[in-house]
Amino acid sequence: MSKPPPSPTPEPEAAEMPAEVSAAWLDPFLVWLAKERRYSPHTVRNYRHAFVRFYAWLQGAGIEAKPFDELTRREMRDFVIESQRQLDRCTLHLHVSGLRSFFRFWISRRRMLRNPFTGIPLPKLEKRLPMFLTESQIKRLLLGPQRLMENEAITPHDGWRDRLIMELLYGGGLRISELCGLTFGAIDQSNGCARILGKGGKERMCPLGRVAMAVLQHWKTNHVAISSPTAIVVQNHDGSPVRPRQVQTMLKRYLALADLPLDLTPHKLRHSYATHLLNAGADLRLVQELLGHANLATTQIYTHVSVARLKEVHAQAHPRGGSTRMG
């Protein structure tokens, strides 16, 4: 009989970290991330998980009593190698990024002298082009709420709310967290722009588009419970804010109605927004500013999508574009 395959190394237990370690080392770092760096709750939660997991690994290796900045490069390489068996490459990069930030924070507070993760190699990330919808697919998707309202499958309140959500995600290129936090006071009705507070507390102006503004005006006039400047734009019947999870669930309904892949996320509407702008000739730096990207390299991935689309059109339309036969 052949031997059964070895069991994967179990994930470290989050509950194993002593409370005193959390209070002395982890909690001040997380407060700094949230209050001073103004990272999103999602990022803070990820960085917390990265440290908890790292500390559990130190315990498993029997070196948790070692001062953090006396950890060796070999030990950190062992941590990375073992983590590759449990985490995908993207998550591993995220965790190590969080740990590097943790060490830099305490070095700046003079409680450490060195960062043991400096120079530790990580597996290369696969270069994935962002998924996006074509313009015709976007049109089918955005027609969904109107179709359901006409069939009386949803109430006018829910139909206009759902349409507004998708128009803002696509028309303004908003992140889902930015959408759910958008207030009426942040929108300038006269110029159709919204003042968006993005990642790291950075503020930017986002044109929302003529259609989105028209839908917003109808929504505010006919279906909103609370419309004060501090009120959240996207709200439920009782005026409570719509949560990101609601947006994700709602989108799946309209993806199914439009016969589109159900694994497309609200963020893919932002990808579509950027790709369509670049396909239409928008300047890369302008798109960077509209998206609120800190680095141009983050925006440049959309140019690869545009080039891929140009090559596809060339292959289909040009007499010498698609065939490789000689003769």
Steps between C-alpha positions, in 0.01 A plus 500: 500500500621846422548740786235769541617851409640699791251726674553871439657695783211636707440871519632659822236560766413869535403452866851391602648850515531624863300810587813675628670462161198648328481792744873578486572447132201442273233739630712822476593407144136444400392828661771681301380338177138598564540844658815647347537317169119478467509152350166334434357260762548222245875571471541534877326166547729337241813638668377379837444152362849506345663573836287252697587233249870593511510488879332157501774384262766634740336300779495188287870547426575556870652845446221729621712615796766640268505880461332581170797676347731210587310265273732378225465511123505119496207487742305748289574298185370190680183691588448605138567147369253342743241770430510417129341164583201670661452833321472603139772730371291816512401442865860418594621827346228686691596336831871568460423860401304535824783348703757728340280796591475369857879489536549841335247647745688375805838597354366856464392481867855389595386168647682305228823545310443293188231348280556124461283491188725737306625327187302179556405372151137420424355285220418701191142609454316394190421798280125492459318750286198648677166359391259750352170514317458620145285804436215282369520280810489807723185618320332162555596504865374854562163420339433235765325714765268654238405154372417376849298812582300465178419139596421614858763259629647771726372822652581835337711588805720194460512531122619861501739433787656206314529698178661791686754266662611361164499842331728640773736201496533517122433869428728626777745211533440486876627230731223319685608655832493846342151436363362383836651802677391765248283777648268745326717788623800359310322538164498828310180498299612799292802329344411132546808420707542324832765563763630152579703403805709208377774276631734653754260790553588648160232719350422523129230643276307249289270595213201267530361536150177642362301177531607433858409856599154464344442173684627660822258791465202266449614287796536799730167653397284188512648221709735627772401494868772745610668747262692734730860586402635246749262222390640202312391503135445127457256405774231248585128573553561608860792728413768259622813480283532220246791274595767366262366146542158616380659652190684177423182293537297746294750497214483121467126528438553734206794303364276194482226706335747627238647150448843612621751308719388499863855530632528858375528733800398865547869588458482369142273796418789723607732298275252548215484875568879535474533276195225679308654840577839391366345330197333831417833684514509637856842600633656244735589763761143626498363149552747456786360813665138393442563158654692642796806282438812607689732346239476522124611136476169394657310676222730375222359147521192633320714599204583131454129429477462776243793373293358147514168633374670695219684187389175304503325760285798510262498121468131498419481802271829532312564290187843408637393484863368149556646256250851355515472279189759548226410512136 
